[in-house]
Amino acid sequence: MNATFQRITPFFWFDDQAEEAANFYVSVFDNAKILGAARFSKESAQACGKAEGSVMTVSFQLDGQNFTALNGGPVFKFNEAVSLVVHCHSQEEVDHYWNKLTQGGDEKAQQCGWLKDRFGVSWQIVPTRLIELLSDPDPQKVRKVTSAMMQMKKLDIAGLQQAAA
C-alpha cells in the first residue's frame, strides 16, 4: 500500500461556506494547502439548488491531514459531538491556534481548551503537557490539574503545572 494513502478523510458539510472555511483553515496552519475544488455541474446544481459552476467541494490539507468541505446547503449544522484536537508543544502554539480559531467564533462555547470557530466547527486546543499531567500516577495531582483546567477557557500550561506542584 502506498505510504501516502489516507484511508479516512474528515468531510465537513457547510451551507455555502466550504471554500471560505477551507481558505481560513489553511491560513491558520503553517503546513497547509488547498488541494483542489469540484464545481456544480448543470445537473448537480439543479438537484441541490446551487449555482452552476459554483464550488461543490474543496479538498484541503492541514499538517499532512486531508479534509474535504462540501457546500451542501442549510440542512445540517455542526455540533460538539465531533471536534478536532490540535496537539500543541508550547504555550506559544496554544495561543496561536486559540487566537486564530476563536476569531468570530462563539465565545460561550469556550471552555477547558474547547472552542467553536466562526463556522460552528468544534476544536480542542490541547497542550501535550496537559496529557502528561492528567496521566500522573498521583490521583491528588490529577484532581488539582483537572480542577484548574475546568476554570480555564484557553489552557494555560504554567497554570496547569502550578496546580500540579
C-alpha positions as protocol buffer text, in pm:
chain_id: "A"
residue {
  index: 1
  type: MET
  ca { x: 0 y: 0 z: 0 }
}
residue {
  index: 2
  type: ASN
  ca { x: 122 y: 350 z: -84 }
}
residue {
  index: 3
  type: ALA
  ca { x: 272 y: 529 z: 220 }
}
residue {
  index: 4
  type: THR
  ca { x: 77 y: 848 z: 137 }
}
residue {
  index: 5
  type: PHE
  ca { x: -261 y: 671 z: 121 }
}
residue {
  index: 6
  type: GLN
  ca { x: -507 y: 822 z: 367 }
}
residue {
  index: 7
  type: ARG
  ca { x: -791 y: 581 z: 429 }
}
residue {
  index: 8
  type: ILE
  ca { x: -1018 y: 815 z: 627 }
}
residue {
  index: 9
  type: THR
  ca { x: -1084 y: 1177 z: 533 }
}
residue {
  index: 10
  type: PRO
  ca { x: -1292 y: 1408 z: 754 }
}
residue {
  index: 11
  type: PHE
  ca { x: -1575 y: 1555 z: 545 }
}
residue {
  index: 12
  type: PHE
  ca { x: -1745 y: 1879 z: 650 }
}
residue {
  index: 13
  type: TRP
  ca { x: -2094 y: 1982 z: 540 }
}
residue {
  index: 14
  type: PHE
  ca { x: -2130 y: 2359 z: 512 }
}
residue {
  index: 15
  type: ASP
  ca { x: -2427 y: 2558 z: 385 }
}
residue {
  index: 16
  type: ASP
  ca { x: -2228 y: 2760 z: 130 }
}
residue {
  index: 17
  type: GLN
  ca { x: -1903 y: 2848 z: 311 }
}
residue {
  index: 18
  type: ALA
  ca { x: -1686 y: 2548 z: 212 }
}
residue {
  index: 19
  type: GLU
  ca { x: -1434 y: 2750 z: 14 }
}
residue {
  index: 20
  type: GLU
  ca { x: -1422 y: 3030 z: 273 }
}
residue {
  index: 21
  type: ALA
  ca { x: -1373 y: 2779 z: 555 }
}
residue {
  index: 22
  type: ALA
  ca { x: -1103 y: 2584 z: 371 }
}
residue {
  index: 23
  type: ASN
  ca { x: -913 y: 2905 z: 296 }
}
residue {
  index: 24
  type: PHE
  ca { x: -945 y: 3013 z: 660 }
}
residue {
  index: 25
  type: TYR
  ca { x: -819 y: 2680 z: 797 }
}
residue {
  index: 26
  type: VAL
  ca { x: -527 y: 2682 z: 551 }
}
residue {
  index: 27
  type: SER
  ca { x: -433 y: 3029 z: 679 }
}
residue {
  index: 28
  type: VAL
  ca { x: -425 y: 2904 z: 1041 }
}
residue {
  index: 29
  type: PHE
  ca { x: -187 y: 2611 z: 993 }
}
residue {
  index: 30
  type: ASP
  ca { x: 169 y: 2652 z: 859 }
}
residue {
  index: 31
  type: ASN
  ca { x: 184 y: 2320 z: 676 }
}
residue {
  index: 32
  type: ALA
  ca { x: -144 y: 2356 z: 486 }
}
residue {
  index: 33
  type: LYS
  ca { x: -275 y: 2395 z: 133 }
}
residue {
  index: 34
  type: ILE
  ca { x: -580 y: 2381 z: -89 }
}
residue {
  index: 35
  type: LEU
  ca { x: -564 y: 2062 z: -296 }
}
residue {
  index: 36
  type: GLY
  ca { x: -846 y: 2131 z: -539 }
}
residue {
  index: 37
  type: ALA
  ca { x: -1212 y: 2205 z: -592 }
}
residue {
  index: 38
  type: ALA
  ca { x: -1503 y: 2043 z: -773 }
}
residue {
  index: 39
  type: ARG
  ca { x: -1780 y: 2259 z: -913 }
}
residue {
  index: 40
  type: PHE
  ca { x: -2151 y: 2202 z: -952 }
}
residue {
  index: 41
  type: SER
  ca { x: -2249 y: 2085 z: -1298 }
}
residue {
  index: 42
  type: LYS
  ca { x: -2578 y: 2195 z: -1450 }
}
residue {
  index: 43
  type: GLU
  ca { x: -2746 y: 1875 z: -1328 }
}
residue {
  index: 44
  type: SER
  ca { x: -2599 y: 1872 z: -977 }
}
residue {
  index: 45
  type: ALA
  ca { x: -2669 y: 2245 z: -937 }
}
residue {
  index: 46
  type: GLN
  ca { x: -3035 y: 2193 z: -1026 }
}
residue {
  index: 47
  type: ALA
  ca { x: -3063 y: 1896 z: -788 }
}
residue {
  index: 48
  type: CYS
  ca { x: -2905 y: 2088 z: -499 }
}
residue {
  index: 49
  type: GLY
  ca { x: -3037 y: 2436 z: -562 }
}
residue {
  index: 50
  type: LYS
  ca { x: -2688 y: 2576 z: -615 }
}
residue {
  index: 51
  type: ALA
  ca { x: -2549 y: 2791 z: -895 }
}
residue {
  index: 52
  type: GLU
  ca { x: -2396 y: 2605 z: -1186 }
}
residue {
  index: 53
  type: GLY
  ca { x: -2018 y: 2641 z: -1172 }
}
residue {
  index: 54
  type: SER
  ca { x: -2011 y: 2732 z: -803 }
}
residue {
  index: 55
  type: VAL
  ca { x: -1788 y: 2534 z: -567 }
}
residue {
  index: 56
  type: MET
  ca { x: -1935 y: 2200 z: -464 }
}
residue {
  index: 57
  type: THR
  ca { x: -1638 y: 2057 z: -271 }
}
residue {
  index: 58
  type: VAL
  ca { x: -1296 y: 2179 z: -167 }
}
residue {
  index: 59
  type: SER
  ca { x: -1015 y: 1940 z: -77 }
}
residue {
  index: 60
  type: PHE
  ca { x: -750 y: 2078 z: 156 }
}
residue {
  index: 61
  type: GLN
  ca { x: -469 y: 1963 z: 379 }
}
residue {
  index: 62
  type: LEU
  ca { x: -381 y: 2072 z: 731 }
}
residue {
  index: 63
  type: ASP
  ca { x: -49 y: 1949 z: 868 }
}
residue {
  index: 64
  type: GLY
  ca { x: -49 y: 1645 z: 639 }
}
residue {
  index: 65
  type: GLN
  ca { x: -414 y: 1551 z: 708 }
}
residue {
  index: 66
  type: ASN
  ca { x: -657 y: 1568 z: 416 }
}
residue {
  index: 67
  type: PHE
  ca { x: -1006 y: 1716 z: 459 }
}
residue {
  index: 68
  type: THR
  ca { x: -1299 y: 1783 z: 228 }
}
residue {
  index: 69
  type: ALA
  ca { x: -1555 y: 2062 z: 262 }
}
residue {
  index: 70
  type: LEU
  ca { x: -1893 y: 2046 z: 86 }
}
residue {
  index: 71
  type: ASN
  ca { x: -2141 y: 2322 z: 8 }
}
residue {
  index: 72
  type: GLY
  ca { x: -2441 y: 2104 z: 87 }
}
residue {
  index: 73
  type: GLY
  ca { x: -2696 y: 2363 z: 193 }
}
residue {
  index: 74
  type: PRO
  ca { x: -2852 y: 2451 z: 528 }
}
residue {
  index: 75
  type: VAL
  ca { x: -2977 y: 2100 z: 612 }
}
residue {
  index: 76
  type: PHE
  ca { x: -2713 y: 2006 z: 872 }
}
residue {
  index: 77
  type: LYS
  ca { x: -2530 y: 2203 z: 1141 }
}
residue {
  index: 78
  type: PHE
  ca { x: -2210 y: 2127 z: 1329 }
}
residue {
  index: 79
  type: ASN
  ca { x: -2222 y: 2042 z: 1699 }
}
residue {
  index: 80
  type: GLU
  ca { x: -1982 y: 1940 z: 1974 }
}
residue {
  index: 81
  type: ALA
  ca { x: -2040 y: 1567 z: 1919 }
}
residue {
  index: 82
  type: VAL
  ca { x: -1738 y: 1579 z: 1687 }
}
residue {
  index: 83
  type: SER
  ca { x: -1435 y: 1800 z: 1740 }
}
residue {
  index: 84
  type: LEU
  ca { x: -1085 y: 1837 z: 1602 }
}
residue {
  index: 85
  type: VAL
  ca { x: -799 y: 1818 z: 1851 }
}
residue {
  index: 86
  type: VAL
  ca { x: -489 y: 2025 z: 1788 }
}
residue {
  index: 87
  type: HIS
  ca { x: -196 y: 1895 z: 1995 }
}
residue {
  index: 88
  type: CYS
  ca { x: 44 y: 2173 z: 2095 }
}
residue {
  index: 89
  type: HIS
  ca { x: 401 y: 2150 z: 2227 }
}
residue {
  index: 90
  type: SER
  ca { x: 416 y: 2500 z: 2375 }
}
residue {
  index: 91
  type: GLN
  ca { x: 206 y: 2785 z: 2511 }
}
residue {
  index: 92
  type: GLU
  ca { x: 302 y: 2980 z: 2200 }
}
residue {
  index: 93
  type: GLU
  ca { x: 132 y: 2713 z: 1985 }
}
residue {
  index: 94
  type: VAL
  ca { x: -173 y: 2706 z: 2214 }
}
residue {
  index: 95
  type: ASP
  ca { x: -200 y: 3085 z: 2190 }
}
residue {
  index: 96
  type: HIS
  ca { x: -159 y: 3083 z: 1809 }
}
residue {
  index: 97
  type: TYR
  ca { x: -430 y: 2825 z: 1737 }
}
residue {
  index: 98
  type: TRP
  ca { x: -664 y: 2959 z: 2005 }
}
residue {
  index: 99
  type: ASN
  ca { x: -636 y: 3318 z: 1888 }
}
residue {
  index: 100
  type: LYS
  ca { x: -684 y: 3231 z: 1521 }
}
residue {
  index: 101
  type: LEU
  ca { x: -965 y: 2979 z: 1558 }
}
residue {
  index: 102
  type: THR
  ca { x: -1170 y: 3183 z: 1808 }
}
residue {
  index: 103
  type: GLN
  ca { x: -1190 y: 3485 z: 1574 }
}
residue {
  index: 104
  type: GLY
  ca { x: -1560 y: 3533 z: 1508 }
}
residue {
  index: 105
  type: GLY
  ca { x: -1647 y: 3214 z: 1696 }
}
residue {
  index: 106
  type: ASP
  ca { x: -1900 y: 3152 z: 1971 }
}
residue {
  index: 107
  type: GLU
  ca { x: -1746 y: 3286 z: 2294 }
}
residue {
  index: 108
  type: LYS
  ca { x: -1998 y: 3088 z: 2502 }
}
residue {
  index: 109
  type: ALA
  ca { x: -1858 y: 2765 z: 2357 }
}
residue {
  index: 110
  type: GLN
  ca { x: -1510 y: 2826 z: 2500 }
}
residue {
  index: 111
  type: GLN
  ca { x: -1428 y: 2601 z: 2795 }
}
residue {
  index: 112
  type: CYS
  ca { x: -1137 y: 2377 z: 2902 }
}
residue {
  index: 113
  type: GLY
  ca { x: -949 y: 2422 z: 2574 }
}
residue {
  index: 114
  type: TRP
  ca { x: -1263 y: 2371 z: 2360 }
}
residue {
  index: 115
  type: LEU
  ca { x: -1383 y: 2635 z: 2116 }
}
residue {
  index: 116
  type: LYS
  ca { x: -1624 y: 2677 z: 1829 }
}
residue {
  index: 117
  type: ASP
  ca { x: -1493 y: 2864 z: 1526 }
}
residue {
  index: 118
  type: ARG
  ca { x: -1694 y: 3110 z: 1317 }
}
residue {
  index: 119
  type: PHE
  ca { x: -1826 y: 2823 z: 1102 }
}
residue {
  index: 120
  type: GLY
  ca { x: -1953 y: 2628 z: 1404 }
}
residue {
  index: 121
  type: VAL
  ca { x: -1679 y: 2361 z: 1396 }
}
residue {
  index: 122
  type: SER
  ca { x: -1561 y: 2249 z: 1741 }
}
residue {
  index: 123
  type: TRP
  ca { x: -1189 y: 2236 z: 1816 }
}
residue {
  index: 124
  type: GLN
  ca { x: -982 y: 2135 z: 2119 }
}
residue {
  index: 125
  type: ILE
  ca { x: -651 y: 2316 z: 2159 }
}
residue {
  index: 126
  type: VAL
  ca { x: -458 y: 2083 z: 2387 }
}
residue {
  index: 127
  type: PRO
  ca { x: -101 y: 2117 z: 2514 }
}
residue {
  index: 128
  type: THR
  ca { x: 79 y: 1782 z: 2529 }
}
residue {
  index: 129
  type: ARG
  ca { x: 182 y: 1880 z: 2883 }
}
residue {
  index: 130
  type: LEU
  ca { x: -185 y: 1852 z: 2991 }
}
residue {
  index: 131
  type: ILE
  ca { x: -196 y: 1489 z: 2877 }
}
residue {
  index: 132
  type: GLU
  ca { x: 121 y: 1419 z: 3075 }
}
residue {
  index: 133
  type: LEU
  ca { x: -19 y: 1587 z: 3388 }
}
residue {
  index: 134
  type: LEU
  ca { x: -352 y: 1403 z: 3363 }
}
residue {
  index: 135
  type: SER
  ca { x: -161 y: 1074 z: 3329 }
}
residue {
  index: 136
  type: ASP
  ca { x: 33 y: 1125 z: 3651 }
}
residue {
  index: 137
  type: PRO
  ca { x: 9 y: 827 z: 3889 }
}
residue {
  index: 138
  type: ASP
  ca { x: -72 y: 1063 z: 4180 }
}
residue {
  index: 139
  type: PRO
  ca { x: -454 y: 1096 z: 4187 }
}
residue {
  index: 140
  type: GLN
  ca { x: -431 y: 1413 z: 4400 }
}
residue {
  index: 141
  type: LYS
  ca { x: -220 y: 1584 z: 4133 }
}
residue {
  index: 142
  type: VAL
  ca { x: -464 y: 1475 z: 3864 }
}
residue {
  index: 143
  type: ARG
  ca { x: -757 y: 1617 z: 4064 }
}
residue {
  index: 144
  type: LYS
  ca { x: -577 y: 1950 z: 4109 }
}
residue {
  index: 145
  type: VAL
  ca { x: -488 y: 1974 z: 3741 }
}
residue {
  index: 146
  type: THR
  ca { x: -843 y: 1881 z: 3640 }
}
residue {
  index: 147
  type: SER
  ca { x: -985 y: 2142 z: 3875 }
}
residue {
  index: 148
  type: ALA
  ca { x: -754 y: 2409 z: 3733 }
}
residue {
  index: 149
  type: MET
  ca { x: -838 y: 2307 z: 3377 }
}
residue {
  index: 150
  type: MET
  ca { x: -1212 y: 2335 z: 3446 }
}
residue {
  index: 151
  type: GLN
  ca { x: -1164 y: 2702 z: 3538 }
}
residue {
  index: 152
  type: MET
  ca { x: -990 y: 2787 z: 3211 }
}
residue {
  index: 153
  type: LYS
  ca { x: -1115 y: 2877 z: 2867 }
}
residue {
  index: 154
  type: LYS
  ca { x: -783 y: 2874 z: 2681 }
}
residue {
  index: 155
  type: LEU
  ca { x: -550 y: 2626 z: 2851 }
}
residue {
  index: 156
  type: ASP
  ca { x: -253 y: 2779 z: 3029 }
}
residue {
  index: 157
  type: ILE
  ca { x: 41 y: 2539 z: 3066 }
}
residue {
  index: 158
  type: ALA
  ca { x: 203 y: 2736 z: 3351 }
}
residue {
  index: 159
  type: GLY
  ca { x: -125 y: 2739 z: 3544 }
}
residue {
  index: 160
  type: LEU
  ca { x: -173 y: 2366 z: 3492 }
}
residue {
  index: 161
  type: GLN
  ca { x: 183 y: 2295 z: 3607 }
}
residue {
  index: 162
  type: GLN
  ca { x: 136 y: 2521 z: 3910 }
}
residue {
  index: 163
  type: ALA
  ca { x: -179 y: 2326 z: 4003 }
}
residue {
  index: 164
  type: ALA
  ca { x: 18 y: 2000 z: 3983 }
}
residue {
  index: 165
  type: ALA
  ca { x: 300 y: 2130 z: 4207 }
}
